[in-house]
Amino acid sequence: MEFIPEVGLGLLNGWLPLGFFYTIFGILLIAFPKSVVARLYDRSGWTQTQRYISVFGKLFMFSWIFLVIFTPLNISQSAFVLGILVYLVGLVGMVVALVNYKDAPLDQPVMEGLYKISRNPQQVTILIAFLGISLMVGSWLAVIILGIGAVFAHVRVLAEERACLEQYGSSYASYMEKVPRYFLFF
């Protein structure tokens, strides 16, 4: 792993696993009913401050995406194999979390499937997949930028949970007491 990797155009760059990830994500969103997608991207319960912080966090994620797209996959390092495994865990987890989300009634909080062990499995599994890509390109800088983006993603999670509390009331409050925010912790 290098701190600052060499960047450049290439066929075997980080855009390959990133493109595959977003292709799967896009296919799922196209296949889902519009009401589910609208619910997924509903930000109506967010404060203005949460929206600003979320936008600032997206700047870090866009810089991570830019770095990964132009960084060659570091196939010769052992971190590459670990990266593939981490990426696949995240990708499969994201698909399962999105399907769980789709299958939940629109008038109730999502509490089945991966949502039984995490209140935010989509966010967690996406970050796991992106960590895998960071390892595949062998860049500590990508890992650090992703970590900073994860801190800002936490603000998004807090905003989403606050909106769910307002929308679903005591059933969501009870759910919050039983299920951790991020799988086995928090």
LOVEXKE-226753 format. One line per 3 residues: number of its first residue (from 0); for each residue x, y, z of N, C-alpha, C, O. Coordinates in Angstrom, 2 decimals, padded with zeros to 5 digits. Example, Ala and Ser with C-alpha at 12.3 -4.5 7.8 and 13.67 -1.06 7.14 Angstrom:
residues 2
0	013.19:-005.69:007.80:012.30:-004.50:007.80:013.20:-003.30:007.80:014.24:-003.32:008.46  012.85:-002.25:007.08:013.67:-001.06:007.14:012.90:000.03:007.87:013.41:001.14:008.04
END
This chain:
residues 186
0	000.85:-001.18:000.00:000.00:000.00:000.00:000.90:001.24:000.00:001.94:001.28:000.65  000.47:002.23:-000.74:001.17:003.50:-000.82:000.28:004.59:-000.25:-000.95:004.47:-000.24  000.91:005.66:000.22:000.08:006.76:000.70:-000.54:007.49:-000.49:-001.76:007.60:-000.60
3	000.31:007.99:-001.38:-000.17:008.67:-002.58:000.19:007.81:-003.78:001.37:007.70:-004.13  -000.80:007.21:-004.41:-000.51:006.32:-005.54:-000.29:007.13:-006.83:-000.64:008.30:-006.93  000.31:006.47:-007.79:000.40:007.06:-009.12:-000.99:007.04:-009.73:-001.71:006.05:-009.61
6	-001.35:008.12:-010.38:-002.67:008.20:-011.01:-002.49:008.38:-012.51:-001.47:008.88:-012.98  -003.48:007.97:-013.24:-003.46:008.11:-014.69:-004.60:007.32:-015.30:-005.28:006.55:-014.63  -004.79:007.53:-016.57:-005.82:006.78:-017.28:-005.36:005.35:-017.47:-004.18:005.09:-017.70
9	-006.30:004.41:-017.36:-005.94:003.02:-017.55:-007.16:002.12:-017.56:-008.19:002.44:-016.97  -007.03:001.02:-018.24:-008.14:000.07:-018.30:-008.29:-000.72:-017.01:-009.39:-001.14:-016.68  -007.19:-000.93:-016.28:-007.24:-001.69:-015.04:-007.13:-000.77:-013.83:-006.28:-000.96:-012.96
12	-007.98:000.22:-013.79:-008.01:001.16:-012.68:-009.18:000.85:-011.75:-009.97:-000.06:-012.01  -009.25:001.61:-010.68:-010.32:001.42:-009.70:-011.71:001.68:-010.23:-012.70:001.36:-009.57  -011.79:002.26:-011.42:-013.12:002.50:-011.99:-013.84:001.18:-012.29:-015.07:001.15:-012.34
15	-013.09:000.09:-012.48:-013.73:-001.20:-012.78:-014.63:-001.68:-011.64:-015.82:-001.88:-011.87  -014.10:-001.87:-010.43:-015.01:-002.31:-009.36:-016.02:-001.23:-008.98:-017.15:-001.55:-008.59  -015.64:000.04:-009.09:-016.57:001.12:-008.78:-017.71:001.14:-009.80:-018.88:001.31:-009.43
18	-017.37:000.98:-011.07:-018.39:000.94:-012.12:-019.32:-000.25:-011.95:-020.53:-000.12:-012.14  -018.77:-001.40:-011.59:-019.60:-002.58:-011.36:-020.55:-002.33:-010.19:-021.73:-002.68:-010.25  -020.02:-001.73:-009.12:-020.85:-001.41:-007.95:-022.02:-000.53:-008.36:-023.17:-000.84:-008.04
21	-021.74:000.57:-009.05:-022.81:001.49:-009.43:-023.74:000.92:-010.48:-024.90:001.32:-010.55  -023.26:000.01:-011.30:-024.15:-000.67:-012.26:-025.17:-001.51:-011.50:-026.37:-001.45:-011.79  -024.71:-002.30:-010.54:-025.63:-003.12:-009.73:-026.60:-002.22:-008.98:-027.81:-002.48:-008.97
24	-026.08:-001.17:-008.35:-026.91:-000.22:-007.59:-027.97:000.39:-008.52:-029.15:000.47:-008.16  -027.56:000.83:-009.70:-028.48:001.45:-010.65:-029.55:000.48:-011.14:-030.72:000.85:-011.25  -029.16:-000.74:-011.44:-030.13:-001.74:-011.89:-031.19:-001.98:-010.81:-032.38:-002.07:-011.11
27	-030.75:-002.07:-009.57:-031.71:-002.25:-008.48:-032.67:-001.07:-008.38:-033.87:-001.26:-008.25  -032.15:000.14:-008.45:-033.02:001.31:-008.34:-033.99:001.40:-009.51:-035.14:001.80:-009.32  -033.55:001.03:-010.70:-034.46:001.04:-011.85:-035.55:-000.02:-011.68:-036.69:000.21:-012.06
30	-035.19:-001.16:-011.10:-036.16:-002.25:-010.92:-037.14:-001.98:-009.77:-038.23:-002.54:-009.76  -036.77:-001.13:-008.83:-037.63:-000.86:-007.67:-038.78:000.06:-008.07:-038.65:000.88:-008.98  -039.92:-000.07:-007.38:-041.02:000.88:-007.61:-040.56:002.31:-007.29:-039.72:002.52:-006.41
33	-041.11:003.27:-008.01:-040.72:004.68:-007.82:-040.97:005.15:-006.39:-040.24:005.99:-005.87  -042.00:004.61:-005.75:-042.30:005.01:-004.37:-041.18:004.59:-003.41:-040.89:005.30:-002.45  -040.56:003.46:-003.67:-039.45:002.99:-002.83:-038.23:003.88:-003.03:-037.56:004.25:-002.07
36	-037.94:004.22:-004.28:-036.79:005.07:-004.57:-037.01:006.46:-003.97:-036.08:007.07:-003.43  -038.25:006.97:-004.06:-038.55:008.28:-003.47:-038.34:008.23:-001.96:-037.80:009.18:-001.38  -038.76:007.16:-001.33:-038.56:007.00:000.12:-037.07:006.92:000.46:-036.63:007.47:001.47
39	-036.32:006.24:-000.38:-034.89:006.08:-000.16:-034.16:007.42:-000.16:-033.22:007.62:000.60  -034.59:008.33:-001.01:-033.92:009.62:-001.15:-034.68:010.78:-000.52:-034.39:011.94:-000.81  -035.65:010.49:000.35:-036.42:011.54:001.02:-035.56:012.23:002.08:-035.06:011.58:003.00
42	-035.40:013.52:001.94:-034.61:014.32:002.90:-035.47:015.39:003.56:-034.95:016.37:004.10  -036.79:015.21:003.51:-037.69:016.24:004.00:-037.58:016.48:005.51:-037.89:017.59:005.96  -037.15:015.51:006.28:-037.03:015.68:007.73:-035.69:016.23:008.19:-035.44:016.31:009.39
45	-034.84:016.60:007.27:-033.51:017.07:007.61:-033.51:018.56:007.91:-034.29:019.32:007.34  -032.62:018.97:008.80:-032.44:020.40:009.06:-031.52:020.97:007.98:-030.86:020.23:007.26  -031.50:022.28:007.88:-030.63:022.94:006.90:-029.17:022.64:007.19:-028.38:022.44:006.26
48	-028.80:022.62:008.47:-027.41:022.32:008.86:-027.04:020.91:008.41:-025.94:020.70:007.89  -027.92:019.94:008.61:-027.65:018.57:008.19:-027.48:018.49:006.68:-026.65:017.72:006.19  -028.26:019.26:005.95:-028.11:019.26:004.49:-026.75:019.82:004.07:-026.10:019.27:003.18
51	-026.32:020.91:004.71:-025.02:021.51:004.38:-023.88:020.55:004.71:-022.95:020.38:003.92  -023.95:019.93:005.88:-022.90:018.99:006.27:-022.87:017.80:005.33:-021.79:017.30:004.99  -024.02:017.35:004.91:-024.10:016.24:003.97:-023.45:016.60:002.63:-022.71:015.80:002.05
54	-023.71:017.80:002.15:-023.10:018.25:000.90:-021.58:018.32:001.05:-020.85:017.91:000.15  -021.10:018.84:002.17:-019.67:018.92:002.42:-019.06:017.52:002.43:-017.98:017.30:001.88  -019.74:016.58:003.05:-019.27:015.19:003.08:-019.22:014.58:001.70:-018.34:013.78:001.40
57	-020.17:014.95:000.85:-020.18:014.42:-000.51:-018.96:014.89:-001.29:-018.49:014.20:-002.19  -018.44:016.06:-000.95:-017.22:016.54:-001.60:-016.06:015.57:-001.34:-015.25:015.30:-002.23  -015.99:015.06:-000.11:-014.95:014.07:000.19:-015.19:012.79:-000.60:-014.24:012.19:-001.11
60	-016.43:012.37:-000.70:-016.72:011.15:-001.43:-016.42:011.32:-002.92:-015.94:010.39:-003.57  -016.71:012.50:-003.47:-016.38:012.74:-004.88:-014.86:012.76:-005.09:-014.37:012.28:-006.12  -014.12:013.30:-004.12:-012.66:013.27:-004.26:-012.16:011.83:-004.17:-011.21:011.47:-004.85
63	-012.80:011.00:-003.32:-012.43:009.60:-003.24:-012.71:008.91:-004.58:-011.88:008.16:-005.08  -013.89:009.18:-005.14:-014.25:008.57:-006.43:-013.25:008.98:-007.51:-012.79:008.14:-008.29  -012.91:010.26:-007.55:-011.93:010.75:-008.53:-010.60:010.02:-008.37:-010.02:009.56:-009.36
66	-010.12:009.93:-007.14:-008.85:009.25:-006.88:-008.90:007.79:-007.33:-007.98:007.31:-007.98  -009.97:007.10:-006.98:-010.10:005.68:-007.30:-010.20:005.45:-008.80:-009.60:004.52:-009.33  -010.93:006.29:-009.49:-011.10:006.13:-010.94:-009.75:006.18:-011.65:-009.52:005.44:-012.61
69	-008.87:007.06:-011.19:-007.60:007.26:-011.87:-006.43:006.52:-011.24:-005.28:006.74:-011.62  -006.70:005.65:-010.28:-005.63:004.87:-009.65:-005.68:003.43:-010.16:-006.74:002.80:-010.12  -004.54:002.92:-010.64:-004.52:001.54:-011.13:-004.79:000.54:-010.00:-004.39:000.75:-008.86
72	-005.46:-000.54:-010.35:-005.62:-001.65:-009.41:-004.23:-002.20:-009.12:-003.45:-002.42:-010.04  -003.93:-002.42:-007.87:-002.60:-002.87:-007.47:-002.62:-004.39:-007.29:-002.55:-004.90:-006.18  -002.71:-005.08:-008.41:-002.91:-006.53:-008.43:-001.75:-007.28:-007.79:-001.94:-008.39:-007.30
75	-000.56:-006.72:-007.80:000.61:-007.42:-007.29:000.70:-007.44:-005.76:001.51:-008.18:-005.21  -000.11:-006.65:-005.07:-000.03:-006.60:-003.61:-001.04:-007.55:-002.97:-002.10:-007.83:-003.55  -000.71:-008.04:-001.78:-001.61:-008.92:-001.05:-002.87:-008.18:-000.61:-003.92:-008.80:-000.41
78	-002.77:-006.87:-000.47:-003.94:-006.08:-000.09:-005.02:-006.15:-001.17:-006.20:-005.93:-000.89  -004.62:-006.46:-002.41:-005.59:-006.57:-003.50:-006.57:-007.71:-003.25:-007.78:-007.54:-003.43  -006.06:-008.87:-002.84:-006.92:-010.02:-002.56:-007.85:-009.72:-001.39:-009.05:-010.02:-001.45
81	-007.31:-009.13:-000.33:-008.14:-008.73:000.80:-009.18:-007.71:000.34:-010.34:-007.77:000.76  -008.78:-006.79:-000.52:-009.70:-005.78:-001.05:-010.85:-006.41:-001.81:-012.00:-005.98:-001.67  -010.56:-007.42:-002.62:-011.63:-008.10:-003.36:-012.63:-008.73:-002.39:-013.84:-008.61:-002.57
84	-012.12:-009.40:-001.37:-013.01:-010.05:-000.40:-013.86:-009.02:000.35:-015.07:-009.22:000.51  -013.24:-007.93:000.80:-013.98:-006.88:001.51:-015.01:-006.26:000.57:-016.15:-006.03:000.97  -014.62:-006.00:-000.66:-015.52:-005.43:-001.67:-016.74:-006.33:-001.89:-017.87:-005.84:-001.92
87	-016.50:-007.62:-002.05:-017.62:-008.55:-002.30:-018.57:-008.62:-001.11:-019.79:-008.69:-001.29  -018.02:-008.61:000.10:-018.87:-008.59:001.30:-019.75:-007.34:001.28:-020.96:-007.41:001.52  -019.14:-006.20:000.99:-019.89:-004.95:000.94:-020.93:-004.93:-000.17:-022.06:-004.49:000.04
90	-020.55:-005.41:-001.35:-021.46:-005.42:-002.49:-022.67:-006.31:-002.22:-023.81:-005.90:-002.44  -022.43:-007.52:-001.75:-023.54:-008.44:-001.45:-024.40:-007.86:-000.33:-025.62:-007.93:-000.39  -023.76:-007.31:000.69:-024.51:-006.70:001.78:-025.38:-005.55:001.30:-026.52:-005.42:001.74
93	-024.86:-004.72:000.42:-025.63:-003.60:-000.12:-026.85:-004.10:-000.89:-027.94:-003.54:-000.74  -026.67:-005.13:-001.69:-027.80:-005.68:-002.45:-028.86:-006.23:-001.50:-030.05:-005.96:-001.67  -028.43:-006.99:-000.50:-029.38:-007.55:000.47:-030.11:-006.43:001.21:-031.33:-006.49:001.40
96	-029.37:-005.40:001.65:-029.98:-004.29:002.39:-031.00:-003.55:001.52:-032.07:-003.18:002.00  -030.67:-003.33:000.26:-031.61:-002.63:-000.63:-032.87:-003.47:-000.90:-033.97:-002.93:-000.95  -032.69:-004.77:-001.06:-033.86:-005.64:-001.26:-034.72:-005.66:000.01:-035.95:-005.61:-000.07
99	-034.08:-005.73:001.18:-034.83:-005.65:002.44:-035.61:-004.34:002.51:-036.77:-004.32:002.93  -034.98:-003.27:002.10:-035.61:-001.94:002.11:-036.82:-001.92:001.17:-037.89:-001.43:001.53  -036.63:-002.46:-000.01:-037.71:-002.49:-001.01:-038.91:-003.28:-000.51:-040.05:-002.90:-000.77
102	-038.66:-004.37:000.19:-039.74:-005.26:000.61:-040.53:-004.77:001.81:-041.57:-005.34:002.14  -040.06:-003.72:002.47:-040.76:-003.20:003.65:-041.97:-002.37:003.24:-041.92:-001.66:002.24  -043.06:-002.47:004.01:-044.21:-001.61:003.72:-043.82:-000.14:003.82:-043.05:000.25:004.71
105	-044.34:000.68:002.91:-043.95:002.09:002.86:-044.37:002.87:004.10:-043.77:003.90:004.41  -045.39:002.41:004.81:-045.89:003.15:005.96:-045.28:002.67:007.28:-045.74:003.05:008.36  -044.25:001.82:007.19:-043.61:001.29:008.39:-042.09:001.39:008.26:-041.56:001.39:007.16
108	-041.40:001.48:009.41:-039.93:001.49:009.32:-039.41:000.13:008.84:-040.04:-000.90:009.06  -038.26:000.15:008.19:-037.65:-001.08:007.70:-036.96:-001.76:008.88:-036.06:-001.19:009.49  -037.41:-002.99:009.19:-036.86:-003.69:010.36:-036.58:-005.16:010.10:-036.35:-005.92:011.04
111	-036.60:-005.58:008.85:-036.38:-006.99:008.52:-035.05:-007.19:007.81:-034.44:-006.23:007.34  -034.61:-008.44:007.73:-033.37:-008.77:007.04:-032.17:-008.20:007.79:-032.06:-008.34:009.00  -031.27:-007.55:007.05:-030.10:-006.94:007.68:-030.49:-005.84:008.67:-029.71:-005.49:009.55
114	-031.67:-005.30:008.51:-032.14:-004.25:009.42:-032.46:-004.80:010.81:-032.73:-004.02:011.73  -032.42:-006.10:010.99:-032.57:-006.70:012.31:-031.28:-006.60:013.12:-031.29:-006.70:014.35  -030.16:-006.41:012.41:-028.87:-006.34:013.11:-028.19:-004.98:012.96:-027.17:-004.72:013.61
117	-028.73:-004.11:012.11:-028.20:-002.76:011.94:-029.32:-001.84:011.48:-030.12:-002.20:010.61  -029.38:-000.65:012.06:-030.38:000.31:011.60:-029.96:000.95:010.28:-030.79:001.58:009.61  -028.71:000.80:009.90:-028.20:001.47:008.69:-027.32:000.54:007.85:-026.18:000.89:007.55
120	-027.83:-000.62:007.46:-026.97:-001.55:006.74:-026.56:-001.06:005.35:-025.50:-001.44:004.85  -027.38:-000.24:004.71:-026.98:000.27:003.40:-025.71:001.10:003.52:-024.74:000.90:002.79  -025.72:002.03:004.45:-024.58:002.92:004.64:-023.32:002.12:004.99:-022.24:002.36:004.45
123	-023.47:001.17:005.90:-022.32:000.38:006.34:-021.77:-000.48:005.21:-020.56:-000.52:005.00  -022.64:-001.14:004.48:-022.17:-002.05:003.43:-021.57:-001.28:002.25:-020.64:-001.77:001.60  -022.09:-000.11:001.96:-021.48:000.72:000.90:-020.07:001.12:001.31:-019.14:001.05:000.50
126	-019.91:001.53:002.56:-018.57:001.90:003.03:-017.63:000.70:003.03:-016.44:000.84:002.74  -018.15:-000.48:003.35:-017.32:-001.69:003.30:-016.86:-001.96:001.87:-015.69:-002.26:001.63  -017.79:-001.86:000.91:-017.42:-002.07:-000.50:-016.38:-001.05:-000.95:-015.42:-001.40:-001.64
129	-016.55:000.21:-000.55:-015.61:001.25:-000.94:-014.25:001.05:-000.26:-013.22:001.36:-000.85  -014.25:000.54:000.96:-012.99:000.21:001.61:-012.27:-000.88:000.81:-011.06:-000.83:000.62  -013.03:-001.86:000.34:-012.45:-002.91:-000.49:-011.81:-002.34:-001.75:-010.73:-002.78:-002.15
132	-012.46:-001.38:-002.38:-011.89:-000.75:-003.57:-010.60:000.00:-003.20:-009.62:-000.05:-003.93  -010.63:000.69:-002.07:-009.43:001.41:-001.61:-008.26:000.45:-001.43:-007.13:000.78:-001.78  -008.53:-000.72:-000.89:-007.49:-001.73:-000.72:-007.04:-002.28:-002.07:-005.86:-002.57:-002.27
135	-007.97:-002.43:-003.00:-007.63:-002.96:-004.32:-006.70:-002.02:-005.09:-005.85:-002.48:-005.86  -006.86:-000.71:-004.87:-005.95:000.23:-005.55:-004.70:000.47:-004.71:-003.75:001.09:-005.18  -004.70:-000.02:-003.47:-003.52:000.06:-002.62:-003.16:001.47:-002.18:-001.99:001.84:-002.18
138	-004.17:002.26:-001.80:-003.91:003.65:-001.45:-004.37:003.98:-000.04:-005.56:003.88:000.28  -003.41:004.37:000.81:-003.78:004.83:002.15:-004.54:006.15:002.06:-005.42:006.41:002.89  -004.22:006.97:001.08:-004.94:008.24:000.91:-006.42:007.97:000.64:-007.29:008.66:001.18
141	-006.71:006.98:-000.19:-008.10:006.62:-000.46:-008.80:006.16:000.81:-009.96:006.49:001.05  -008.10:005.39:001.63:-008.67:004.91:002.90:-008.96:006.10:003.82:-010.00:006.14:004.47  -008.03:007.05:003.88:-008.22:008.21:004.76:-009.38:009.09:004.28:-010.21:009.51:005.08
144	-009.42:009.35:002.98:-010.53:010.17:002.44:-011.85:009.47:002.69:-012.84:010.11:003.06  -011.89:008.16:002.51:-013.11:007.40:002.77:-013.49:007.49:004.24:-014.67:007.62:004.57  -012.52:007.43:005.13:-012.78:007.56:006.57:-013.39:008.91:006.91:-014.32:008.99:007.70
147	-012.86:009.96:006.31:-013.42:011.30:006.54:-014.85:011.36:005.98:-015.74:011.92:006.61  -015.04:010.78:004.81:-016.39:010.72:004.24:-017.34:009.95:005.14:-018.52:010.30:005.24  -016.85:008.91:005.80:-017.69:008.11:006.72:-018.12:008.94:007.91:-019.24:008.78:008.41
150	-017.26:009.83:008.39:-017.63:010.71:009.50:-018.80:011.61:009.08:-019.76:011.79:009.83  -018.71:012.15:007.88:-019.81:012.98:007.39:-021.05:012.15:007.09:-022.17:012.63:007.25  -020.86:010.90:006.67:-022.01:010.02:006.45:-022.74:009.75:007.75:-023.96:009.54:007.75
153	-022.01:009.77:008.86:-022.64:009.59:010.17:-023.66:010.71:010.42:-024.73:010.46:010.99  -023.35:011.92:010.00:-024.30:013.03:010.14:-025.56:012.74:009.33:-026.67:013.04:009.77  -025.39:012.17:008.15:-026.55:011.78:007.32:-027.39:010.72:008.05:-028.62:010.79:008.06
156	-026.71:009.77:008.66:-027.41:008.72:009.39:-028.22:009.31:010.53:-029.37:008.94:010.74  -027.63:010.24:011.28:-028.35:010.88:012.38:-029.58:011.63:011.87:-030.64:011.60:012.50  -029.44:012.29:010.73:-030.57:013.00:010.14:-031.67:012.03:009.71:-032.86:012.28:009.94
159	-031.29:010.92:009.11:-032.27:009.93:008.68:-032.99:009.32:009.88:-034.21:009.11:009.84  -032.24:009.04:010.94:-032.86:008.45:012.13:-033.82:009.44:012.80:-034.88:009.04:013.28  -033.45:010.71:012.83:-034.33:011.73:013.40:-035.63:011.82:012.59:-036.72:011.92:013.15
162	-035.50:011.77:011.26:-036.68:011.82:010.39:-037.55:010.58:010.60:-038.78:010.67:010.58  -036.93:009.43:010.79:-037.69:008.20:011.03:-038.42:008.26:012.37:-039.55:007.79:012.49  -037.78:008.84:013.37:-038.45:009.02:014.68:-039.68:009.90:014.54:-040.73:009.61:015.12
165	-039.55:010.97:013.77:-040.70:011.86:013.55:-041.80:011.15:012.77:-042.98:011.32:013.07  -041.42:010.37:011.78:-042.41:009.73:010.92:-043.07:008.52:011.58:-044.28:008.34:011.45  -042.29:007.69:012.28:-042.82:006.42:012.77:-043.04:006.39:014.29:-043.65:005.46:014.81
168	-042.55:007.39:014.98:-042.82:007.53:016.42:-042.27:006.41:017.28:-041.11:006.01:017.16  -043.14:005.92:018.17:-042.72:004.96:019.19:-042.23:003.63:018.62:-041.37:002.99:019.22  -042.76:003.21:017.46:-042.29:001.94:016.89:-040.82:002.05:016.48:-040.06:001.09:016.62
171	-040.42:003.22:015.97:-039.02:003.40:015.60:-038.15:003.59:016.84:-037.01:003.12:016.87  -038.68:004.27:017.84:-037.92:004.46:019.09:-037.64:003.11:019.74:-036.54:002.88:020.23  -038.62:002.22:019.73:-038.42:000.87:020.27:-037.39:000.10:019.45:-036.54:-000.60:020.00
174	-037.46:000.25:018.15:-036.50:-000.38:017.25:-035.09:000.12:017.54:-034.14:-000.66:017.54  -034.94:001.43:017.78:-033.63:002.01:018.08:-033.03:001.44:019.37:-031.81:001.31:019.49  -033.88:001.11:020.32:-033.39:000.55:021.58:-032.88:-000.88:021.40:-031.99:-001.32:022.13
177	-033.44:-001.61:020.44:-033.11:-003.02:020.25:-031.97:-003.26:019.26:-031.21:-004.22:019.42  -031.84:-002.40:018.26:-030.91:-002.67:017.16:-029.84:-001.58:017.11:-030.16:-000.39:017.12  -028.56:-001.98:017.07:-027.49:-000.98:017.03:-027.48:-000.21:015.71:-027.99:-000.68:014.69
180	-026.90:000.95:015.77:-026.82:001.81:014.56:-025.95:001.17:013.49:-026.33:001.14:012.32  -024.77:000.67:013.88:-023.82:000.12:012.93:-023.43:-001.31:013.31:-022.37:-001.54:013.89  -024.28:-002.24:013.00:-024.09:-003.66:013.28:-023.78:-003.93:014.73:-024.67:-003.77:015.57
183	-022.59:-004.34:015.09:-022.33:-004.83:016.43:-022.01:-003.73:017.44:-021.79:-004.02:018.62  -021.98:-002.50:017.00:-021.62:-001.42:017.93:-022.45:-000.18:017.62:-023.09:-000.07:016.58  -022.41:000.75:018.54:-023.13:002.03:018.47:-024.63:001.80:018.38:-025.40:002.76:018.31
END
